[in-house]
Amino acid sequence: MDKVKNTEQLKALQSALRKDAEEAASRKVIIKVAMATCSIASGAKPVLDFFTEEMPRQPLEFIIKSTGCTGFCHSEPTVEVTLPGKDPVMFGHVDVKKATEIVNDYIKGGKPVAGTVEVSRS
């Protein structure tokens, strides 16, 4: 890689790297587990641990992220799943059993799973 000689080159490099990262992420299953205080108190840590252990066993490319507050305290623990080319789906009251259903039925099978949280996207 050549040296970056000025801020314009740096900005161009940042933009290209950001675009490459976004394109790579768009081909992966993205799983976001809320890990705010209310999430953790409701049992989100075992759910995050489940996805962290289970997803490497699946023949899928994926990204697992822990997030802060999602604003759905009444539905914690919450998990948002984005399949490639699809809108994100938020699941509420997720425990390890429901997380297993999410992996097997929704992520691998494309079937709906009970317990989605209605999210308005503006």
Contacts in CASP RR format, 6 or more apart in sequence:
PFRMAT RR
TARGET T0000
AUTHOR 0000-0000-0000
METHOD contacts of the structure
MODEL  1
MDKVKNTEQLKALQSALRKDAEEAASRKVIIKVAMATCSIASGAKPVLDF
FTEEMPRQPLEFIIKSTGCTGFCHSEPTVEVTLPGKDPVMFGHVDVKKAT
EIVNDYIKGGKPVAGTVEVSRS
4 10 0 8 1.000
4 13 0 8 1.000
25 63 0 8 1.000
26 84 0 8 1.000
26 85 0 8 1.000
27 61 0 8 1.000
27 84 0 8 1.000
28 60 0 8 1.000
28 61 0 8 1.000
28 62 0 8 1.000
28 63 0 8 1.000
28 84 0 8 1.000
29 55 0 8 1.000
29 60 0 8 1.000
29 61 0 8 1.000
29 62 0 8 1.000
29 63 0 8 1.000
29 81 0 8 1.000
29 82 0 8 1.000
29 83 0 8 1.000
29 84 0 8 1.000
29 107 0 8 1.000
30 62 0 8 1.000
30 63 0 8 1.000
30 65 0 8 1.000
30 80 0 8 1.000
30 81 0 8 1.000
30 82 0 8 1.000
30 88 0 8 1.000
31 51 0 8 1.000
31 55 0 8 1.000
31 62 0 8 1.000
31 63 0 8 1.000
31 64 0 8 1.000
31 65 0 8 1.000
31 79 0 8 1.000
31 80 0 8 1.000
31 81 0 8 1.000
32 64 0 8 1.000
32 65 0 8 1.000
32 66 0 8 1.000
32 67 0 8 1.000
32 79 0 8 1.000
32 80 0 8 1.000
32 81 0 8 1.000
32 82 0 8 1.000
33 39 0 8 1.000
33 44 0 8 1.000
33 47 0 8 1.000
33 48 0 8 1.000
33 51 0 8 1.000
33 64 0 8 1.000
33 65 0 8 1.000
33 66 0 8 1.000
33 67 0 8 1.000
33 77 0 8 1.000
33 78 0 8 1.000
33 79 0 8 1.000
34 44 0 8 1.000
34 66 0 8 1.000
34 67 0 8 1.000
34 68 0 8 1.000
34 69 0 8 1.000
34 70 0 8 1.000
34 72 0 8 1.000
34 76 0 8 1.000
34 77 0 8 1.000
34 78 0 8 1.000
34 79 0 8 1.000
34 80 0 8 1.000
35 44 0 8 1.000
35 45 0 8 1.000
35 48 0 8 1.000
35 66 0 8 1.000
35 67 0 8 1.000
35 68 0 8 1.000
36 67 0 8 1.000
36 68 0 8 1.000
36 69 0 8 1.000
36 70 0 8 1.000
36 76 0 8 1.000
38 69 0 8 1.000
38 73 0 8 1.000
38 76 0 8 1.000
39 68 0 8 1.000
39 69 0 8 1.000
39 76 0 8 1.000
39 77 0 8 1.000
39 78 0 8 1.000
41 76 0 8 1.000
42 76 0 8 1.000
42 77 0 8 1.000
43 76 0 8 1.000
43 77 0 8 1.000
43 95 0 8 1.000
44 76 0 8 1.000
44 77 0 8 1.000
44 78 0 8 1.000
44 94 0 8 1.000
46 95 0 8 1.000
46 96 0 8 1.000
47 77 0 8 1.000
47 79 0 8 1.000
47 94 0 8 1.000
47 95 0 8 1.000
47 96 0 8 1.000
47 99 0 8 1.000
48 64 0 8 1.000
48 66 0 8 1.000
50 96 0 8 1.000
50 99 0 8 1.000
50 100 0 8 1.000
51 64 0 8 1.000
51 79 0 8 1.000
51 99 0 8 1.000
51 103 0 8 1.000
52 64 0 8 1.000
54 99 0 8 1.000
54 100 0 8 1.000
54 103 0 8 1.000
55 62 0 8 1.000
55 64 0 8 1.000
55 103 0 8 1.000
58 103 0 8 1.000
58 107 0 8 1.000
58 108 0 8 1.000
60 107 0 8 1.000
60 108 0 8 1.000
67 80 0 8 1.000
70 78 0 8 1.000
70 80 0 8 1.000
70 90 0 8 1.000
72 78 0 8 1.000
72 90 0 8 1.000
72 92 0 8 1.000
72 117 0 8 1.000
75 90 0 8 1.000
75 92 0 8 1.000
75 93 0 8 1.000
75 117 0 8 1.000
76 92 0 8 1.000
76 93 0 8 1.000
77 92 0 8 1.000
77 93 0 8 1.000
77 94 0 8 1.000
77 95 0 8 1.000
78 90 0 8 1.000
78 91 0 8 1.000
78 92 0 8 1.000
78 94 0 8 1.000
78 117 0 8 1.000
79 90 0 8 1.000
79 91 0 8 1.000
79 92 0 8 1.000
79 94 0 8 1.000
79 99 0 8 1.000
79 102 0 8 1.000
80 88 0 8 1.000
80 89 0 8 1.000
80 90 0 8 1.000
80 91 0 8 1.000
81 88 0 8 1.000
81 89 0 8 1.000
81 91 0 8 1.000
81 102 0 8 1.000
81 106 0 8 1.000
81 107 0 8 1.000
82 88 0 8 1.000
82 89 0 8 1.000
83 106 0 8 1.000
83 107 0 8 1.000
83 110 0 8 1.000
87 121 0 8 1.000
88 119 0 8 1.000
89 106 0 8 1.000
89 116 0 8 1.000
90 116 0 8 1.000
90 117 0 8 1.000
90 119 0 8 1.000
91 98 0 8 1.000
91 102 0 8 1.000
91 113 0 8 1.000
91 115 0 8 1.000
91 116 0 8 1.000
91 117 0 8 1.000
92 98 0 8 1.000
92 115 0 8 1.000
92 116 0 8 1.000
92 117 0 8 1.000
93 115 0 8 1.000
94 102 0 8 1.000
98 113 0 8 1.000
98 115 0 8 1.000
101 113 0 8 1.000
102 113 0 8 1.000
105 111 0 8 1.000
105 112 0 8 1.000
105 113 0 8 1.000
106 112 0 8 1.000
106 113 0 8 1.000
END
